Amino acid sequence: MAARAFWQGQIRLALVSIPVEIYSATKSGAKISFNQIHEPSGKRIAYEKVVPGIGPVDRDEIIKGYEVSKGNYVLLEDDEIEAVKIESKRTLELVQFVDACEIDPLYYDKPYYVAPQDDLAEEAFVVLREALRKAKKVGLGQLSVRGSEKLVAIKPCGKGLLLETLRYADEVRKGQSFFSDIDDKKPDAELLDLATTLIDKKSAPFDASEFHDRYVDGLRKLIDKKAKSKSGKKIIEDAGKPAGKGSGNVIDLMAALKKSVGSEKAAPAKKASAKEPAKRRKSA
């Protein structure tokens, strides 16, 4: 089944308009969700809309409200909310260009792929892509979709473009308050060298396929085992104990780092990936 476009419209750069299609770059396939079940009957539990002191209420008696103070609400009708919604325009205008490093990673929200809508749009699309690549810039604009307006950044991505929605300033917490109690002093030079050596030894090209959600894998394994079990009894997986007989005491940082570096040297080299250059395989 072909992917469905999240948005169709035009990217506008000054007087140039480029028809494009935007597709979600992510999918939610790994998460496992649970339902609440009434154990004696095995049936799913349903929820009713209730008002304290009154009981269940009809759906047509429910409207939206915004709490302005404890227990006090401003009530809003659906048509009042609809009137405020921004018209879903079919044009994304690039109004500013910035260096990618100027955007703090905290602001990035969700990625989307951008492709030309047809063969006629391809030439202008490629020009925009290569111009961004040559200038080493990211284009900024605001995308109106589904009644709201999103701040977005566009940059080259292989043969296409990558659009990433950005959080607005009031959606991001500043970190200074969380870091205010951390001492400003410089670390010991030898400790820093040991830690840097350990980082260097564990450095490798990023490959997302090498990482898996072990919790989800464990849940799937448990669900499969439970589904095949006829007894219906509990199946408790043995998580096992951490390796070693750690005393629980705080280990000297210097000794721990030296031991870590030493174990990295003693460990057998991993099989080099076919994607890694020959020089890297040789050094491994």
C-alpha positions in Angstrom: 0.0 0.0 0.0 1.4 3.4 -1.1 2.2 5.9 1.7 -0.4 8.6 2.1 0.8 12.2 1.9 0.5 14.1 5.2 0.4 17.4 3.3 0.2 18.6 -0.3 0.9 22.1 -1.5 3.7 24.4 -2.6 7.0 25.5 -1.1 7.4 29.2 -2.1 10.8 30.9 -2.4 10.3 34.5 -3.3 8.4 34.3 -6.7 9.2 30.5 -7.2 6.5 28.0 -6.2 7.4 24.3 -6.1 4.5 21.7 -5.8 5.5 19.1 -3.2 4.1 16.3 -1.1 5.1 15.7 2.5 5.2 12.2 4.1 5.8 11.2 7.7 9.3 9.9 8.2 8.5 7.9 11.3 6.1 5.1 12.3 4.8 3.7 15.5 5.3 0.0 15.2 7.3 -1.0 18.2 5.1 0.1 21.1 2.8 -2.3 22.9 -0.4 -1.0 24.4 -2.6 -2.7 27.0 -6.3 -2.7 27.7 -7.9 -3.0 31.1 -9.8 -6.3 31.4 -12.3 -7.5 34.0 -10.5 -10.7 35.1 -13.6 -12.8 36.1 -15.4 -12.3 32.8 -12.4 -11.6 30.5 -14.2 -8.6 29.0 -12.7 -5.2 28.3 -13.6 -2.4 30.8 -15.5 0.6 29.4 -15.5 4.1 30.8 -18.4 6.4 31.4 -18.4 10.2 31.4 -19.5 11.2 35.0 -19.9 14.4 37.0 -19.1 14.2 40.7 -22.4 14.2 42.7 -24.5 13.8 39.5 -23.4 10.6 37.8 -23.2 9.6 34.1 -24.0 12.4 31.6 -25.0 12.4 28.0 -22.4 13.2 25.3 -24.4 16.2 24.0 -24.3 17.8 27.5 -20.5 18.1 27.3 -18.6 21.2 26.1 -15.0 22.3 26.3 -13.7 24.5 29.2 -10.5 26.2 30.1 -9.6 26.4 33.8 -8.7 30.0 34.6 -8.5 29.4 38.4 -9.1 26.4 40.6 -12.6 25.1 39.8 -13.4 28.1 37.5 -13.7 27.5 33.8 -14.3 29.6 30.7 -16.7 27.6 28.6 -16.2 27.4 24.8 -18.5 26.1 22.1 -17.1 24.1 19.2 -18.0 26.7 16.6 -16.2 29.4 18.7 -13.0 27.2 18.6 -13.4 26.5 14.9 -13.6 30.3 14.2 -10.2 30.8 15.7 -8.5 27.9 13.7 -6.1 29.0 11.0 -7.1 28.3 7.5 -5.0 25.3 6.2 -3.2 27.1 3.4 -1.5 25.1 0.7 1.6 27.3 0.6 4.8 27.0 2.8 6.8 30.1 2.4 10.5 30.0 3.3 11.0 33.3 5.1 14.4 32.9 6.6 17.6 30.8 6.3 19.9 29.9 9.2 22.9 27.6 9.8 21.7 24.2 11.1 23.9 24.5 14.2 22.0 27.6 15.2 18.9 25.6 16.0 19.2 23.9 19.4 18.2 20.2 19.2 15.7 20.8 21.9 13.5 22.6 19.3 13.3 19.7 16.8 10.0 17.8 17.1 9.1 15.4 14.2 10.6 14.6 10.8 8.9 14.4 7.4 10.1 13.6 3.9 9.5 16.2 1.2 9.3 15.1 -2.5 8.3 16.9 -5.7 4.7 16.4 -6.6 5.3 15.6 -10.3 8.0 15.7 -13.0 7.3 19.4 -13.8 8.2 20.3 -10.2 11.4 18.3 -10.1 13.7 20.8 -11.7 12.8 23.6 -9.3 12.9 21.1 -6.4 16.4 20.0 -7.2 17.6 23.6 -7.5 16.2 24.4 -4.1 17.8 21.3 -2.6 21.2 22.0 -4.1 21.1 25.7 -3.2 20.5 24.8 0.5 23.3 22.2 0.3 25.7 24.7 -1.2 24.9 27.4 1.2 24.9 25.0 4.1 21.6 26.6 5.3 18.3 25.4 6.7 15.1 27.1 5.4 12.5 28.2 8.0 8.7 28.8 7.5 5.3 28.1 9.0 3.0 25.4 7.9 -0.8 25.7 8.3 -2.3 22.2 8.7 -5.3 20.8 10.5 -6.3 24.2 12.0 -3.0 25.0 13.6 0.3 26.5 12.5 3.6 24.8 12.9 7.1 26.2 12.7 9.2 24.1 10.3 12.8 23.7 9.1 13.7 22.3 5.7 17.1 20.9 4.7 18.6 18.5 2.1 18.2 14.8 2.7 19.8 12.6 0.0 17.9 13.1 -3.2 15.0 14.8 -1.4 14.3 17.3 1.4 13.7 16.7 5.1 11.1 18.9 6.9 11.2 18.9 10.6 8.6 20.5 12.8 10.0 22.8 15.5 8.7 23.6 19.0 7.9 27.2 19.7 10.0 29.0 22.4 7.3 28.7 25.0 7.2 24.9 24.6 10.9 24.5 25.7 12.1 24.6 29.2 15.4 26.4 29.8 18.0 24.1 31.3 20.0 26.6 33.4 17.8 26.1 36.5 18.4 22.4 36.5 22.2 22.9 36.1 22.7 25.8 38.6 24.0 23.6 41.4 26.7 21.9 39.3 30.3 23.1 40.2 32.2 25.1 37.5 35.6 23.6 38.4 37.6 21.8 35.7 38.0 18.0 36.1 41.3 16.4 36.9 43.4 16.1 33.7 44.2 12.4 34.1 40.6 11.6 34.7 39.6 13.5 31.6 42.3 11.7 29.5 41.1 8.3 30.7 37.4 9.2 30.0 38.4 10.5 26.5 40.4 7.4 25.8 37.4 5.2 26.7 35.1 7.4 24.4 37.6 7.0 21.5 37.7 3.2 21.9 33.9 3.0 21.9 33.4 5.3 18.9 31.9 3.9 15.7 29.6 5.0 12.9 26.0 5.3 14.0 23.7 2.5 12.8 20.2 2.7 14.3 19.5 -0.9 13.3 22.0 -2.1 15.9 19.8 -0.9 18.8 16.5 -2.4 19.9 14.0 -1.6 22.6 14.7 -4.5 24.9 11.7 -3.8 27.0 9.4 -4.2 24.0 11.3 -7.3 22.9 10.8 -8.8 26.4 7.1 -8.0 26.4 6.6 -9.6 23.0 8.4 -12.7 24.2 6.3 -12.9 27.3 3.0 -12.3 25.4 3.9 -15.0 22.9 4.8 -17.5 25.6 1.6 -16.6 27.5 -0.6 -17.0 24.4 0.8 -20.5 23.8 0.5 -21.5 27.4 -2.6 -23.5 28.2 -2.4 -23.3 32.0 -3.0 -19.6 32.2 -0.6 -19.4 35.1 1.7 -16.5 35.7 5.0 -16.5 33.8 7.7 -14.5 35.6 10.8 -13.9 33.6 14.0 -14.1 35.6 15.7 -10.8 35.1 19.0 -12.2 36.5 21.5 -10.5 38.7 24.1 -8.0 37.6 27.5 -9.5 36.7 30.0 -9.4 39.5 29.7 -9.2 43.3 29.6 -5.4 43.6 29.8 -4.4 47.3 27.5 -1.5 46.7 30.2 0.9 47.9 31.2 3.9 45.8 34.1 2.8 43.5 37.1 5.1 43.1 36.6 7.0 39.8 40.2 6.7 38.7 40.3 3.0 39.4 37.0 2.4 37.6 38.1 4.4 34.5 41.5 2.6 34.3 39.8 -0.8 34.7 37.3 0.2 31.9 40.1 1.2 29.5 42.0 -2.0 30.3 39.0 -4.2 29.7 38.4 -2.5 26.3 42.0 -3.3 25.3 41.6 -6.9 26.4 38.2 -7.5 24.7 38.3 -9.3 21.4 37.8 -7.0 18.4 34.3 -6.9 16.9 33.8 -8.1 13.4 34.2 -5.1 11.1 31.1 -4.0 9.2 31.2 -4.3 5.5 30.3 -0.6 5.3 33.4 0.4 7.3 36.5 1.6 5.4 39.5 -0.8 5.1 41.6 1.4 7.2 39.2 1.1 10.1 38.9 -2.7 9.8 42.7 -3.0 9.8 43.1 -0.9 12.9 40.4 -3.0 14.6 
